[in-house]
Amino acid sequence: MSLPDYPELGLFLLNEDYPQSTLSPEVVTRLMDNPLYWVFCWASGQVLAQFLQDDPSWVKGKRVLDFGCGSGVVAIAAALGGASEVIACDNDPLALAATKRNAELNGVKLTLVSDYFEVEGAIDLIIVADVLYDRENLVWLQRFVDRADQVLIADSRVKDFDYPPYVQIDRHKASTLPDLDESPEFRDVRIYLAGS
């Protein structure tokens, strides 16, 4: 599936005609215990990928780390934008497998890691899309600033985002692929920057 605003980037995702009937409680429990985040391209990931495509100077020649890479959409956009190295990081081994396949589909090479703390060396830019849905993940905001010269975060969930030194630099509308018929508030994606 190609992204609506970035047709050059393709992803293996859940088919748009996926069954939407009511699931049994057992199936719902299994899915909630092991959510398959990477079968969707979330609105924040699309917006950040498009943002990097529109202005590749954010990544060109830089060592970039995509935290919580999911399907790999933002990591792939960074690689297509000319990053010297893109590290795709996710603690879900299936997400890393999906990212690997999606990178192959797009003809780019990514370094895949499951543990953020095992990444060695300097990072120029950390990119993050749609990981702040869980308030417990907010502790990462300072870790990112401590680690990289710049941090770009795309988020549609936190409406009261006030975490200096992060400042909002852009805002776009998008919907998850395939469309989950989410509330309009989750289609409103903001991009935040820390660093100069």
C-alpha positions, -999 to 999 in steps of 0.1 A, spaced: 0 0 0 13 35 -9 9 65 13 -17 90 -1 7 120 1 39 100 -5 32 75 -32 69 67 -37 69 50 -3 51 16 -1 43 -5 29 31 -40 37 0 -33 59 -32 -49 69 -55 -50 38 -82 -23 37 -109 -49 34 -99 -66 66 -128 -83 85 -145 -58 108 -170 -81 125 -172 -83 162 -144 -104 177 -148 -129 205 -135 -118 240 -107 -144 237 -95 -129 204 -97 -93 218 -77 -103 248 -50 -119 227 -48 -88 205 -46 -65 235 -19 -86 250 1 -85 218 -10 -55 198 -1 -55 161 7 -18 158 29 -24 128 1 -36 105 -11 0 104 5 32 92 -6 56 119 -14 92 111 16 106 130 40 83 111 25 94 77 28 131 86 64 128 98 74 107 68 58 134 45 75 161 65 109 145 59 102 140 22 92 177 18 124 188 34 151 161 33 177 185 49 164 173 82 181 139 76 205 143 47 240 130 57 229 124 93 228 94 116 191 90 125 174 69 150 136 61 146 123 52 181 93 29 182 96 24 144 65 2 140 61 -4 103 92 15 96 75 43 76 95 72 91 128 53 91 123 45 54 115 81 47 147 92 64 167 67 44 150 78 11 159 114 22 196 107 22 204 99 59 239 84 62 225 57 86 190 50 99 186 29 130 151 15 133 144 7 170 114 -12 184 111 -36 213 86 -57 193 104 -83 172 75 -85 148 76 -48 142 113 -51 134 105 -79 109 78 -58 93 102 -28 91 128 -51 75 103 -62 48 91 -27 42 127 -14 39 134 -41 13 102 -31 -6 115 4 -8 151 -6 -16 167 10 15 190 -4 41 182 1 78 200 -9 110 175 -28 131 178 -28 169 154 -38 197 171 -19 226 176 18 225 203 16 251 224 -7 230 228 18 202 264 31 204 278 63 190 265 98 184 230 103 170 223 135 150 185 132 149 159 111 168 126 107 150 95 96 169 59 91 157 29 81 177 45 67 208 31 91 233 -3 74 234 9 59 267 17 87 292 44 64 307 64 70 275 67 108 283 99 99 303 116 93 270 113 130 260 143 139 282 162 108 272 159 118 236 172 154 242 201 140 263 211 117 234 207 136 201 214 170 187 178 172 174 145 154 181 114 154 159 82 141 174 49 136 156 19 131 178 -19 132 176 -27 120 211 -13 144 237 -34 176 235 -17 194 264 19 189 251 40 213 271 75 198 275 103 224 270 126 224 251 101 209 226 82 234 204 55 228 179 68 235 143 41 220 121 6 206 120 -12 184 95 -43 162 91 -40 125 82 -58 93 90 -44 58 98 -40 33 70 -60 13 66 -86 37 79 -98 28 114 -125 55 114 -108 72 143 -121 102 161 -112 134 141 -91 146 171 -66 117 163 -63 129 127 -48 162 139 -10 156 140 15 180 155 52 180 149 75 191 177 112 199 176 139 199 203 173 212 193 182 236 166 
